């Protein structure tokens, strides 16, 4: 799919470390919340004690039977994809961050081939 390259470029900041990684995750979380509001859940926590500034702690996206989870702990990011059948996880795999982004984009692209709503979400995500 041609849009995968655009999505990879938009998520390129996720491959960096430190502040660039944090900014990249914030951007990704915002894009996913806008593009897939019913399928995305973003958990945020206060940046510091009693701070109103929030940072992304976790991102969870559910596409059909696949659930994509991204957890941020300090400078470390854990990414995983789980396959569920009737709410029961039958397979869970840990992925590298760039592989997680590519797999999410690929699954969304597959859904976009058969669903107008998924096509619109993919356009919002890439645009």
N, C-alpha and C positions, 0 to 999 in steps of 0.2 A: 504494500500500500504506500502511496507517495507521501501521505501525511505523517508516516512514522518518522521520517528524517526530520521534519519540522518539529515534531514533538521531542525528538532526541536533542535537537539543538536548543530548544526552549528549556530543557531539563539539564543541559550541560553543566550548569552551576552546581548540580547535585554531586558531581564527581570531585569537586574541590573539597578542601578542608576548612575547618574553623568558621569564620564569619561568612565566607562565601557559601559554605554548605548550609548554614542557618538561613541565609537569605533565599537560597535556592529552594529549600524546603517550604519556607513561608509562601513563596510564589507558587510552587506546585500545589500546596494545600488550597490556596485561594482559587487557582484555576479549576481544580477538581470540584470545589464547593460550588462554583458558578456553573460549570459544565454538567455536573452530575449531582444536583442537590439531593435527590432522593436516594442515591446510592453511596454517597460519601458522608463519612462522619469524621470530623477533625476535633481532637481533644487538645485544648491549650491550657497552659499553666502560667502563673505569674512569673515574670522574669526574675524578680527579686522579692524578698519578703515585703508584703504590703504594697507591692508595685501594681499599678494599673496596666503596665505594659505586659502583653502576653506573648508567649512563644509556643510553637507547635510542639506537642509532646507525642502525638500519635495521629496517624491517618489510616482510615480503614475504608476501602472501596469494595462494594459487592457488585459483581457483574455476573448475573446468572448463578451458576454453581461455584464460581470462583470468588474467593475473598482475599483481597490484597491488603496486607497490614505493614505499616511502616512505623517503627518506634524510635524515638530520639531520646538518647540519654547522654547529656553533656555533648561531647564531640562524636559520640558513637551513634551509628544508625543501624538498626536491625530491620531487614526487609524479608517478608515471607509471603508465600501464596498458599492458600489452602483450598482444597476442593471439598465442597459440602454436598451431601445428598440428604434432603429433608431435615436440614439443620444439624446433621452429624458430620464432623470432619472425617473424611476417609483418607485424605492424603494431605500432608503439609510439607512444604519444601522451603528451605532458606535460600534466598537469592542475593546475589550482589546487587547493589543499588541500581546500576545501569541496566542489569538484566530485569529487575523488577519494573523499571519504567518501560522498557521495551515490551515485556510481557503484558503489562496493563494496556499499553497502546495497541498491541496486537489483538487482545481480546475485545477491546472496544471497537477496533476496526472490523473484526468478524461480526460483531453484533450490528454494526452500521450497515452491513450488506443486506440485512433482512429487516431492519427497524428504522423507521423515520426518526423516532425519538433519539436513537443512538447516533444516527447521522448528524442530527442537530447538535447533540452533546459533543461529538467529535469535532465539529466545526467550531464550536465555542471554545473547546480546549486548545485547538491549534491556532485559532484566530486571535 
